[in-house]
């Protein structure tokens, strides 16, 4: 990774041709590789299934 020279704040930027570190060296670079995800945690002993489906064993 290319560090900042102290003159800039390290934000994500594009630049012209090969004039800088580019977007991958900025502070928002991690956003390129991440996506949002939602998880649900069930702390009970029951296992509810979607749409009221039931399996009788």
Residue pairs with C-beta under 8 A, 6 or more apart in sequence:
1 21
1 25
2 21
2 25
4 10
9 27
10 25
10 26
10 27
11 26
11 27
11 28
12 23
12 26
12 27
12 28
12 29
13 20
13 22
13 23
13 26
14 22
14 23
15 21
15 22
23 29
23 32
24 32
42 48
49 55
